[in-house]
Amino acid sequence: MQSHTILFGNPGNKRTTGWQQALKHHKQPAALEVPYIRLLQAIRAGDRLIDLLDSLIWRHYNQHAVHHYPSDLLAQPLALRLDAPGENTAVERGLIALGADDAEGLISDDLLPLPEYTHGSTITAAMARRLEPHHGRVFYPAQWFRGYCRLLSWLRLEVQRDLSHGRWMNDPAEAAIMFDKRRCSRWLDQAGIRVPGVLAAAYEDMPGSYDSLRQLMEQQRVHRVFVKLFCGSGASGVIAYQYHPRTGAEIASTTIGMEQWNGEQIIYNSGRLRRYTDHEVIRRMIDWVGQEGMHVERWISKDMIGDMAYDVRQLVCGEQAGHAVVRLSRTPITNLHLRNKRMLLEQTDLSAAVRESIRMTAVDGLGAFPGSFCAGMDVLVPAGGGDPLIADVNPFGDLLYYVQHEGLGAYEWELARWLERK
């Protein structure tokens, strides 16, 4: 049985291309690609999604040499797939503009998980659209996130109104929660899923600066924490921070880089782990994360494979655990963006019981999001054993290279599971 798909993403990148290849593998029609940049233009102009889709359908079928396409395509059952909005400068600028206080179009913050705690530094929409590309720079993350949640809200409402036969693979409302590490951690905890302990028991007690972080740490006699930018990915904005309670010596391990450029302090993702010990540098760095939105977890030492700490990116679709990649590092941060070592779960010497516990923890974690079919779950096992915990949830965590499950790549396996549900 054939299934038609609308794919919201950035055409031509490895994600949209990979999904189109998966559709071809399963002999399904090519997805109708709806570029994020066109969605942003439609929101700003006050246009409707249904009109944008109508304008894209003719071009889509013409490109695929299908001259007698179904005129009632949008009235048929449709799979609606959200893909990542990253790796596109124009889209990044557009989302920051949409998150501005003076953003144009139909604006709603109803999907913003924590609007009262998501402020950050801000610029006008016009300034956002004029931002110059700067490799690695982290531009206005809280405003970007606000813009992305506004796009998700608009998209969700437009689908409810005009695409009654559309079925989301991942509910945009849940994607927004997954993106916010603060809200996601508490969402999982409230569902009974084990997560790393947070330093602040309530949102209003979350530290927003270096001084408030240190005060909380000293009150709770905690000397090591993971400080995370609330909406960062790929280790961007993550700081493994510790201080010595007697000497006051500090260490911050992070990918954050800082430099002065045209008289302005620039924050960027260096793409490699750096070690800072200078108090003033660490203070400025943590103050920046606090300004944009800080999530702080108690430091949990990861279990070891050989002489390397590890965690696992486990892909889950429906109630099945599929592809798994073990990420190993001699540092506290294991992300593969940092050129850390990778292995397949079955290549490790972990016991069958540990491997199964990792898989089931990931499956249970996705179960806390009933409107989401698939996600990448980052699972860690505490040093010395113990029950695994979910450290992060990535709604776009299915881009996994050089790993197969049941003889299929990640996208092919995910699509096979989706087609089984129809």
Summary of the structure (lengths in Angstrom):
residues: 422
radius of gyration: 21.8
end to end distance: 9.0
largest distance: 76.3
contacts: 1394
relative contact order: 0.12
helix: 37%
strand: 25%
